[in-house]
Amino acid sequence: MSIGIEAIEIYFPKTFVDQVDL
């Protein structure tokens, strides 16, 4: 599961934060 989280951060590190901030 570690690779999955890392892959998401590399795929869209800012996109995820932007969505959570909204």
N, C-alpha and C positions, 0 to 999 in steps of 0.2 A: 504493500500500500504506500510505502515511502516513495516509490518511483512515480506513482500516480499523482501524488501531491506535487512532487518536484516538476513533473511534466506540465501540470496546470500552471505553475508559477512561471515556467519558461514560455509556455504557449501564450498566455495573456496575464502577465504579472500586474499591469496597471488596470487592465480591463476589469479584472475581478474586484480590485479595490474600488474602482469607480462605481461599479454596480452596487457594492455594499454601502458605499458612501451615499449614493442616491437613496 
